[in-house]
């Protein structure tokens, strides 16, 4: 069983926080972390095509803000199995009331929560603990030609990354991604009934 809650950071209703149930005993616990039946019952669709694993040795490692453009746009279901992250979803859908805004939440192994990010959103994360391990399911396969992103510290987004005075660890790619103002979005907002 999975409990579904809205992400409360900026009230972007399409971004969801999921809380899988843990069945604990003296041995540890068991948890059903993905079930199409549970998602369908909550009117959430996620046709998984690929599962990815990201491991970060250092805290304050930033990955993102990444996404793939159509026809390889991806919805993502993100879960931390060790450590913790500050996870960010940026709405990139033209016509959305939340375009250019973000929803953010702490996702951690301790909280055993997940974040469901629809297609049309950029995704970024900052590790909060050493040896953080993240698994995420995606709805389309990786396509190098469609892989892009937005600069993690774009002032227009004004994301309050939890860095304090620490300089983040970034890939070369993530240091040179374009600003939101220089990105012509191919994503279109479709209002749900």
C-alpha positions in Angstrom: 0.0 0.0 0.0 1.2 3.5 -0.9 -0.1 6.7 0.6 -0.2 9.6 -1.9 0.3 13.2 -0.7 0.9 16.5 -2.7 4.2 18.1 -2.5 3.6 21.1 -0.3 6.6 23.3 -1.1 5.0 25.4 -3.9 1.7 23.6 -4.4 2.4 22.3 -7.9 -0.3 19.6 -7.8 1.3 17.4 -10.5 4.4 16.7 -8.3 3.6 14.1 -5.7 5.2 12.8 -2.6 4.6 9.0 -2.1 5.0 7.2 1.2 5.4 3.4 0.7 4.3 1.4 3.7 7.0 -0.5 5.6 6.2 -3.8 7.3 8.8 -4.0 10.2 9.7 -6.8 12.5 12.8 -8.0 14.4 14.6 -8.8 11.1 14.2 -5.4 9.6 11.4 -4.4 7.1 9.7 -5.2 3.8 8.3 -2.6 1.6 6.5 -2.6 -1.8 8.1 0.4 -3.4 6.5 0.2 -6.9 3.0 -1.1 -7.8 1.1 -0.2 -10.9 -2.1 -1.3 -9.0 -1.5 1.2 -6.2 -0.6 4.0 -8.7 -3.6 3.3 -10.8 -5.8 3.3 -7.7 -4.5 6.9 -7.1 -5.1 7.9 -10.7 -1.3 8.1 -11.4 0.2 6.5 -14.5 3.8 5.5 -14.7 4.8 3.2 -17.5 8.4 2.4 -16.5 10.9 1.8 -19.3 14.2 2.1 -17.4 15.6 2.2 -13.9 18.6 4.2 -13.0 20.9 4.3 -10.0 23.0 7.3 -8.9 25.6 7.1 -6.1 27.3 10.2 -4.7 30.2 9.8 -2.3 30.1 13.4 -1.1 27.4 15.6 0.5 26.6 18.7 -1.5 26.8 16.9 -4.8 24.3 18.5 -7.2 23.0 16.6 -10.2 20.8 18.6 -12.5 18.6 20.3 -13.4 18.1 17.6 -16.1 15.4 16.5 -18.5 14.9 15.0 -21.9 12.9 16.7 -24.7 10.1 15.1 -26.7 9.6 12.4 -27.9 11.9 11.1 -25.1 10.5 13.2 -22.2 10.5 11.3 -18.9 8.4 11.1 -15.8 10.5 10.0 -12.9 9.8 8.1 -9.6 12.7 8.9 -7.3 13.7 7.1 -4.1 16.7 7.2 -1.8 17.9 3.9 -0.5 20.9 5.3 1.5 21.4 8.8 2.7 19.3 11.9 1.8 18.7 14.4 -0.9 17.1 17.8 -1.4 15.0 17.0 -4.5 13.8 19.7 -6.9 11.2 19.6 -9.8 11.0 22.7 -12.1 7.9 23.1 -14.1 8.9 23.7 -17.8 5.4 23.3 -19.4 4.4 26.2 -21.6 1.0 27.5 -20.4 1.3 26.0 -16.9 0.3 28.3 -14.0 3.5 27.2 -12.3 5.9 27.6 -15.3 9.4 28.4 -14.0 8.5 27.5 -10.4 9.8 24.6 -8.5 8.6 22.1 -5.9 11.2 20.7 -3.5 11.3 18.1 -0.8 13.7 16.1 1.3 13.7 12.5 0.1 15.6 10.1 2.3 16.2 6.5 3.3 15.1 7.4 6.8 11.8 8.9 5.7 11.4 6.1 3.1 9.5 8.5 0.9 9.5 9.0 -2.9 8.8 11.9 -5.3 6.9 11.5 -8.5 7.9 14.0 -11.1 5.8 14.2 -14.3 7.2 14.6 -17.8 7.7 18.3 -18.7 9.6 19.0 -15.5 13.3 19.5 -14.9 14.8 17.4 -12.1 17.7 18.2 -9.8 19.0 17.0 -6.5 21.6 17.9 -3.9 22.9 15.2 -1.6 22.7 15.9 2.1 24.7 13.0 3.4 27.8 11.1 2.3 27.3 7.8 0.3 23.9 8.7 -0.9 22.3 6.2 -3.2 19.3 7.1 -5.4 17.1 4.8 -7.6 14.8 6.3 -10.1 12.4 4.8 -12.5 11.7 6.6 -15.8 9.1 6.3 -18.5 11.3 6.6 -21.5 14.7 5.3 -22.4 17.8 7.5 -22.3 18.4 9.5 -25.5 21.7 11.4 -25.7 20.3 13.6 -28.5 17.3 14.7 -26.2 19.2 15.0 -22.9 19.6 18.6 -21.7 18.9 20.8 -18.7 18.8 24.2 -17.0 21.6 25.7 -14.9 21.2 24.6 -11.3 21.7 28.1 -9.9 19.8 30.1 -12.4 18.8 33.3 -10.5 15.4 33.3 -12.2 14.6 30.0 -10.5 15.9 31.1 -7.1 16.2 27.6 -5.7 17.4 27.6 -2.0 19.9 24.8 -2.4 20.9 23.6 1.2 24.6 24.4 0.7 25.3 26.9 3.5 28.8 28.2 2.6 29.8 25.0 0.9 30.7 24.9 -2.8 28.8 22.1 -4.5 30.4 19.3 -6.4 29.2 19.5 -10.0 29.8 17.7 -13.3 31.3 19.7 -16.2 28.0 19.4 -18.0 26.0 20.8 -15.1 28.3 23.9 -14.9 27.4 25.0 -18.4 23.7 24.3 -18.9 21.6 27.2 -20.2 19.5 29.6 -18.2 15.7 29.2 -18.2 15.4 32.5 -20.2 17.5 30.9 -23.0 15.5 27.7 -23.2 12.6 27.4 -25.6 10.4 24.8 -24.0 8.9 22.0 -26.1 6.6 20.9 -23.2 2.9 21.9 -23.2 0.7 22.1 -20.1 -2.4 20.0 -20.3 -4.9 20.7 -17.6 -6.3 17.6 -15.9 -10.0 17.3 -15.2 
